[in-house]
């Protein structure tokens, strides 16, 4: 797989740079921000950003390519209201307004990605940004269409794998990139073609990196490090799609495959002497301490019926099947293998106007067989299924656009109780079923031709995920002992020097989360100024969060085996794994986001953004009410200069100190990341070429991410220089 994909990408790049026979005639895409005119494909109502009552951001074109990173979280971290979990540079998922994991739905062309990234921060998302056409971020509850797992927001990665328009001839793009900080080599291509009613698509990418350089700093044991060991990536993937596009009926089908090996930082320092100087190629993987092997096969289809007579004038049927496997490997042995066989189907229709109201009604079904097997498995295999009915409506009345929606969803979890027998915990869970209801109401008020004010209220319910309920065991990637909300800890602290605990099944039900969220958004769009300001308040009843108990878990059997291998006079490391338990308390989150894009003249423009989230427990008797791992306030600004075929920019983002911390957390110092970029555009016989160079973290700042489980051992990358080329035709 490695060789063919690399060769395909190189051949495509070579061909594009030399051919002059393509029929497409597209102008060079420069760094202009026109996302407000793009349609939001995440909702079937197909409104623009300016017409949405909920806050939405869209990355596309040059803005998407400029922010492209090896992980989805890092690609989106400059979007207002979006931060990154940052499990080192190898795995990073988006955090929206302080919420992540099972509260943020990550979808591919509107259908769940169905990977394991919602289970733990060390699991990568399976969404590739280098082949995406746009990425949509819905901030705030989006449960009406996507279910209770979207109570915090949705990230929709859109690509061309499901052709939906006719196309004659060939069009596409290809790119190559090199990054000095990790010796990254990334190649990607995206090709689209067709004839008459038939259309096809092909995309592919390959990415390889070594360990990332980091600014030199001192670890707790006094050692100085300047690279993040075990942070390599070896990834490749492709997707193919075909469609028949008729006037009234169209159908498309696609198949995609991803195959990724990536290191899991945070485990290898004590072994660094024996691994020093090793290359992170396939032959040396067996000698790495902890790394992951991930593979996914994904099938998607869509059938559209349009121009129907009767009450429904359109019907759309979307389906996705995903076969996912993820193995965590320690010292050459498989510790845990996660698999997820998932099927999702959404059927919806758009109805004719009734008293001025127009909208959609639909059915949504999802079935997931998630398993975790191996000696290091920390959660049982579970079958999760959900079925729902939803309705979205809107009506224009003068300067007001009214938007309403509702959804009723049935979610069930059926765990394999044999897991608890093997883990020596007396637990036996019956099938757990939740009914989650959600509704929203909002409006968009046009303040003239170029301004709008939007307000949206959403009451959303979320069924707890299976891992939040049933987890019980060591998670080797995060080096933590995780205990689900379906259990309680019995602590024996009679001996302060040797505190012991046991895990028993709780007799208290795990409740649904109930979120009451209000968004107020002001937008302005003129020829020279685009700006958005949003404020939000979110009250969450029975909020589920992972809390550090202050306890440590010690594997006494393993310790005894290790003790037999050392001399009595040698010092024995008695450090255990911190114990985290999922707890439920009421919480409130509030804050704001703002961004501005101001064209000063024909050559200069400035854009800036800021965001802030305050998250704390409410109605709590505890002295400390701060929720853990909440990102700090940020402010970023960029100055852009453009003239002729040249474009240059200089930017900086300031991350404030985070001292509003939970128990057993530590304060994270503030830092500033400075970057610069240069682009040169040229057109050769209907082929547009962009040559680019970027410099990241110019001041080589030591930057620790507060929302990361590895913040003290895996800072952001050191100063880096990126060069590359992009070709469009």
ABEGO torsion letter per residue (X at the ends): XAAAAAAAAAAAAAAAAABAABABBBBBBBBBBAAAABBBAABAAGBBAAABABBBBBBBEAAAAAABBABAAAAAAABBGBBBAGBEAABBBBBBGGBBEAABBBBBGGBBAGBAAAABAABBBABBAAABABBBBBBEBAAAAAEAAAAAEBBBBBBAABBABBBBEBBEBBBBBBBAAAGBBBBBBBBBBEBEABBBBBBBBBBBBBBBBBBBBBBAAGBBBABBBGABBBBBBBBBBBBBBBAABBBBBBBBBBBBBBBBBGAAAAAAAAABGBBBBAAAAAABABBBBBBBBBBBBBBBBBGBBEABABBBBBBBBBBBBBBBBBGGBBABBBBBBBBBBBBBBBBBBBGGBBBBBBBBBBBBBBBBBEAABABBBBBBBBBBBBBBBBBBBEABBBBBBBBBBBBBBBBBAAAAAAAGBBBBBBBBBBBBBBBBBBBBBBBEAABBBBBBBBBBBBBBBAAAAABBEBBAAAGBBBBBAABBBBBBAABAABBBBBBBBBABBBBBBBBBBBBBBBBBBBAABBBBBBBBBBBBBGBBBBBBAGBBBBBAAAAAAAAAABBAABBBBABBBBBBBBBBBBBBBBEBBBBBBBBABAABBBBBBBBBBBBBBBGBABABABBBGBBBBBBBBBBBBBBEABBBBBBBBBBBBBABBBBGBBBBBBBBBBBBBBBBBBBBGGBBBBBBBBBBGAAGBBBBBAABAAAAABBBBBBBBBBBBBBBX
